[in-house]
């Protein structure tokens, strides 16, 4: 019985063996070269006979990390997120981004690019580079080093970067050098000894292993001290840092670096389920890697994991946060893009929490804009959070007030009457236009921050406060929710302070509305109460005790 497939395999093998023995291209490669000279290039990556990489494929792999990865790992199938990650790593290689933080969900392919294929690619483009790879254990880092070394020793790599080879006398999995050049690779665990070693590129892949480590302040401090006192000091003059991680805690290494060095890091955060302002241009609610993690699987994980927001969305909140709970809001979301919802607003307030001291620019100034709806619920329309020098504070508040009073529904601008808020009130009263000066309301908080938040939480628990549904129109929502639902154990709580301030100021509205809705429910009255200007003026004249 004939075997056409077997005959073909034997013929291909014979042709490839003959080409190898002759030291030149096989007949198929020769034909492809002649076709290219005629202006008819063959766009296949490999010769179908001898499997040699085509010249165009080798050239593309030298320039593109994603092309390189696809050639040295033939089974690799990148998704859009991997193309975006590779592009970010390429910007680091070109010297455009000296510090990069990458936040990925678990098992979404970040380590393949960052820890396995980028080191050989970086060394191929510059064999004099020193690449230092670190992870939460030396064993894991050594495994990455072994795979990176094996790629560098492969036939495909030599075709892409001819002459870049691993030195015979230095080829251990955790430390190997490039033959005849100054470059090489070193792997170590976070906290391990790397003194005496220099690095042009420092890779940190998942410095935190698990929830236990993440919740340990001792471990977080140790990781921070290791980075600050050891790892970062190993960088050469123009060295780059790439921190690739799954977020576990607001105070993890990525959180501390983004907080301590604002503006110095480029951050690529790609949530498993798309949010507003997605870096890949996905629609809200779309899965990141649907071929591996379809939305149905992600939703199942979300329903059974208290860490979903941290691990899969890259937005960690404190596990101790219990003052404000997500479930109190999820059934009352409104559409931020619905102009009818805005038009139904009966009144609007801006609540400002200023930085504590005029001379400190590292503190945040925040503001929350709320709108009173016809049923006496408050809708959070917008939040603002920025580090401001004091001279910019009054003008920022005035610009915000103008923007939110185009329909003449702004009823008040609350400013905490302490710290820099006192000076801001004085400056605005002296320089602001009359319409704004008349809307300024100094607010004097009483009791501790936690006590005030507990008072305000009564209204959120009883459905009196609305948050918008996630959409492109509310890019501030994710950060605001992370702070709100993590309070009080969050690094910053200025936005929560702004919200609490306005809820306490307007609790007469909230109380009246809650009682009216409760009475209507008891009477099964489906006609909602309406907040008229007269009622607003009456209630606004009565301050809560």
N, C-alpha and C positions, 0 to 999 in steps of 0.2 A: 504494500500500500504506500503511495507517494506521500511525502511530507514536505509541502512547499515551504512552510514556515521554517522548518529545520534546514532546508537547502539554502534559503535566503540568509539565515544566521551564519551558516558555514561560509558562504560567499563573502559576507560582510567582514567576518573575522579574518578570512584569508587576505582580503584587500588591505585591511588595517595592519595586519602583520607584515605584509610586503612593504607598505609605506614606512612603517617603523624601521624595518631592516634597511631600507634604502636611505634613511635619514632625511627624508623629504616629505612633502605633503602627499596625501593619497590622491587618487584620480578625481574624487569628488571635490576635495579641497582645491585642487588645481583648476577644476572647472569653475568653481566659485570665484577664484581669483581672476580668471580670464573674463568672467561675466562682469565682475566689478570694474575691470578696466574698460569694458564696453559701456559702462554706465548702467549696468543692470545688476545692482548688488543683491546678494542673497541675504534676507533679513532673519534667517533662522540663527539661533544662538550657537548651535553646534553642528558640526558636520554629521550627517546621518550615517556615515561609514566609520570614521575613526573617532568620532565624538570630540574632536578638537574644537575649542572655542573659536568662533569667528572673530576676526580682528575688530569689527564694530562692537561686538559684545564685550571684548576685553577693554576697549577704550571707554565704553559706557560704565563698566564696573569700576574703573579707576576714578571716575568723576562722581558716581552716584553710589551711596551706601546701600540703597534698596536694590539696585541692580547687582552690586557686588554680593549681597546676601543671597539673592536669587540664584546666582551662579555657583557659589560655594556650598549652598544648601539646596540642591535641586528640588526637594519636596516642599520648599518654603512657598507659601501662598499669602502674600501680604494683603492686608485690607487698607482702607483709606487712613485709618489711624496710624498704621505702621509707616506709611508714606510720610505723614506729618511728623512723626517722631524722627525718622531718618533725615528729613529736611532740617529739623532743629539741630541734630547732631552735626550735620554738614556745616551749619552756621558756626558752631563751635570750632570745627576744624579750620574754617577759613579765618578765624580770629574775630568774627563779628560779635560773638556772644561769649564773654569770658566766664559767666556763671549761669548755669541752666538747672532748673528744678523741673523734673518730670513726675507727674502724679498719674498713675495708671491703676485701674482695678486689678485684682489678682487674676492670674492665669490669662492675661490678655496680650502676652508676647513682648513685654518690654525688655526682658533680660536677653532675648535672642539678639536684638539689635544693640542694646547698650553694652552688654557684658560679653557676648560671644563673638559677634562679627565686627563691631566698631573698633576694638583694639587692633586686629590684623589690618583692617582698612586704614586706620590712622598711621600705623607703622609702614604700610606699603606706600602711602603718599609722602611720608617723611621718615625714613629709616633711622634718623637720629633722634627721634622722639623717645621720651621715657614715659611709659603709661603705667599708672599705678591703679590697681583694681582692689576695692575693698567691699566687704559685705558683712552681715552680722556674725558670721563665723569664718574662721580661716579655712575650714573645710569646704564651705560653699565657694569662697573666693578661689580656692585652689582648683575646684571643679571647673569654674569659668576659665581659669588659666589654662587648664588642660585642653579644653575645647578650642580656645583661641589659638593655642600652639599647634594643635592638629590641623586647623584650617591653614595656618601659615606654612605648614609642611606639605600641603596637598598639591597635587598636579595642577588643579584649577588655579590656585593662588599663584603658582609660579608662572602660569601663562599670563595672568593679569599683571603681576608685579615681578617680572623676571629679575633675578639677582638678589631679591630680598629673602634671605634664608635664615633659619634659626642656627645659631652657632652650636657646633657639636659639643663643645666643652661647657655649655651653659644652657641646658634644655629641660630643666626640671619644670614640673607643672606650675609651681608657684613662682618661679623666677627663670626667665630665659632672655637671651640677648640676640640681637641681629648680627650676623657674621660680618665683621669688618666695618661695622658702623657703631655709633654711640647709643643707638636706641635699644629698647628692650621693654620687658614686662615684669611687673612685680605684683603678687597677690598677697593680701593680708586681711585678717579679720578686724572689724571695728574694735578699737581698744588695743590691738596688737602693736608690736614694736616695728616701726618703720624708720627709726632714726638712722641717719647716715645715708638715706636714699633720697634722691631728688625726683621730681615728677614734672613733666610738661602738661600732662592731662591726668587729673585725679577723678576716677570713677567711683561713686559710692552707690551700690545697688542694695536697697532695702537694709538700712542700718538697724531697723527694729524687727525682731523675729516674730513676736506674738503679743497678745493682749497683756499678758503678765508683765513683760518688759515695758510695754507702752505705759502702763499704769504705775510703774515704779519711778518715782522722782529720782531716786538714786541712780537708776539706769539712764534716765534721760540726761541727768547732769553729767554722768560719766561719758556718754556719747558726745555731748556738747564740749566737754573739756578735751576729749580726744581730738575732735575736729579743730577746735580753736588753738590748742597748745601743741598738737602733733601733726595731724594730717595737713592742715592748711599751710603750716610752716615748711612743708616739703616742696611746695610749688616753686618752680623757677620764676624768673621775673615776669614773663607774660603767660604763665601757666593758666590753665582753664580747669573748672570744676563742673562735673556733671553729677547731680544728685537725682537718682531715679528711685522712686519709692511708692509704696502703697501707704496711704496715710492711716495712722492709728489714733493719733492724739493731737489736739491743738498745739501742744507744747513739745511735739516731737522735733527732730533735728530740722526738718524742712520748715516747720512753723516758726522755730526760733530764728532761723536764718532769714526768712522773709520778713520777720518783725525787726530783727537787729540791723539788717542791711537793706532798707527799703529802696527800691529803684535800682539796685545793683544786680538783681537776678531776673532773668527771663523765666517765666513760669508757663509750662505747658500742662494744664490740668484737663484731662479728658474723662468726664464722668461716664459710667457704664450706660446710664439713661440720660439722653441729652436734656440740657437745661437751656434757658434763654441765653443768647449770646454764645452758642456753642462754637468752639474754635475750628471745628470741621465743617460748620455750616449745616449741621443736621437740624431737622425739625424737632421741636420739643417733644420728648417722649420716645425718640428713636433710639434703638440699641446701638452700641458702639461697634460690636463685632458680631453681627447677627448670624454669621455662618457657624460660629462656635457658641455664642451666648445669645440666643434669640430673646426677644422681650419677655416671652412667657417664662423662660427660665430665670431671667433676672427678677421678674415680679415674684416668683416663688421664693427666690433667695431673700428678697426684701421682706417678705411676709414672715420669715422665720429667723431673721438676723437683726439684732439690735445695733450691729455695727455697720449696717449697709451704707448709711450716709458717709461714714468715714472711709471704709474700705473700697466701696464701689463708686461712690460719687466724689471722693476726694475732699469731703467737707466734714471733718471730724467735729463733733460736739462733745462736751463733757458728759460722761456717763452719770455724773452726779446732778446734772441739770434736771430739776423737777418742778421749778416754779411755774414755768409756762410749758404746756404740753402740746405737741403737734396735733393730737386728735381733737383738741378743742377748736381748731381752726379748719381742719380739712373738710368738714361738711358745710362750710360757710364761705367758700371761695367765690370771688367775683371776677368778672372778665375786665381786666385793666384796659383793654382796647375798646370797650363798649362806651361810646360817647354819651349814650343815653344815661348810663350810670353816673357819669360825671355831671351831666345836666341836672340830675335829680338831687344833687348835693344841696343841702340847705345852709351849710356853713362850713368854713375851713379854718384850721388852726395849724400853725407851725410851732413845733416845740424844739428848742435849741439847747443842747448841752455843750457848753464851751469847754476848752482845755482849762486845766486847773490854774495854770500860771501864765501870765502874759509873755514871759521870757522863754517859755519852753515850747519848741516847735515839734517835739517828738510826741506830744499828746494829741489826741484827736478832738476835733470839734465835730459834733454830729447833730443832725436835725431829722425829725420825723414829721411828715405832713399827713394830717388826718382830716377826713371829711365826715360831717354828720349827715346820715341818710334819713329818708322820710320816716323810717321805723325806729329812729333814735339809736341805731347802731353806728359805730365809728368804723370807717373804712380807712386802712392805711394806704395812702395813695403813693407815697414816695419816701425814701430815706436818703440822707446825705451824710457822708463821712469823709473827712479830709484833715490832713495835718495843715494847720494854718498858722502863720505868724500873726500876732495880734493886729498889726496895722491892716491886714486884709480881712479881719473878721467882720467889722461893721459893714463894709461894702458887700461882702458875701451875703450877709443876712438881708441887706436891702435888695440885692439882685434876686434873691430867692423869693422875697415878699412880692416884688413886682411880677415875677413870673406866675405866682399862684394867686394873683389878684386881678387877672385880666377880665374875669367875669364879675368882679366886685363882691366876691363871696368870702374873702378873707376876713375873719372875725377877730383874730388875735395872733400875736407872735410872743410865745412864752420863752423867757430867758431866765435860766437859773440865777438867782440873785446872790451869787458868791463867786469868788475867784475872779477870773477874767470876765465873767458875765456882768459883774458890777460895772466895770469900765466900758464894756460893750453897750450897756444900757445908757450910761452917761453920754457916750459919744453919739449914739443914735438919736437920743433926745435933743442933742445940740445941733446935729447936722442933717438928720433925715428929714424928708418932706413931711408936712403936717399930717397927711393921711396915714403915714407909717408911724409917726411918733404917737399918734392916738391909739394905735393898735398894740403898742409895746406893753407887755404884762410881766413884771418881775415875779418870779415864783420862788418861794422860800420852802425848801423841802424840810420835812420833820422826820425824826427817827433815822434809823440806819437804812442803808441802801437796800438790804435784804427785807427789812420790815416794809418799806414803801413798795417794793416789788410784790410782796405777798398781798398787800392791800389791792394793788392794781390787778393782780391775777384773778381776783374774784370776778371781775367783769369779763375777762377772757374765758374763764371757765364756764360762765353763764351765757356764752354766745353773743356777747355784746360788741365784739371787735372782729372785723373782717380783714383777711389777708387776700391779696390777688392770687389767682391761679398762675402757675409758672407760664411765662410766655416771653417772646422777644422784647416786649415792651417793658418788662420789669427786670432788667439785668442786675439790680441791687438785691433781689429777693433772696437768693441763695446765701449770701453773706449775712444778711439780716436774720434769716431763720437760724443759721448756725449759731449766732450769738444769742438769739432769743431762747432757743430750746436748750442751749448749753448753760444758761445762767443758773446759778451764780459762779460756777466753776469754769469761767472762760478768761482768756487773757485780757480781753477788752470788753467792757459792758456799756460803752457810751451810748450806743443806739438804744439799748434797753432803758438806760436812764432817761433818754428823750421820750420814749414811749410811755414809761411809767409817769413821767411828769405831766404829760397831757391827759392821761387817763384819770389821774387824781384831780386835775383841775376841772375836768368835764364830768366828774362822776355824778353830778346832779342830772345831767342829760341821760347818762347810762342807767341810773337808778329809775328815773321816770319811765324811760323806754322799757326797761325790763319788767316793771310792774304792769305797764299797759299791755305788753305782749302776754304776760302771764294771765291777766284778767281776760283778755280776748280769747286766749286758749280755753280758759275755763268756760267761757260763754260760747265757745266755738264760733267766735266772731272772726270772719276771714278778712274784714276790712281793716287794713293797716292804719295805725295812727299816723298823723302827718306833722312834721316839725315845721311850723310856720315861723316867720320872723318874729312875731309877737311872743310866741312861746320861747324862742331862742333868747330874746332880750330879757324875758322874765327869769328864765333859769340862769342866764349868765350873770344876773345881778345877785344871785345867791351862791356864795362860795361854800365849799365843803368844809366841815370842821376838821 
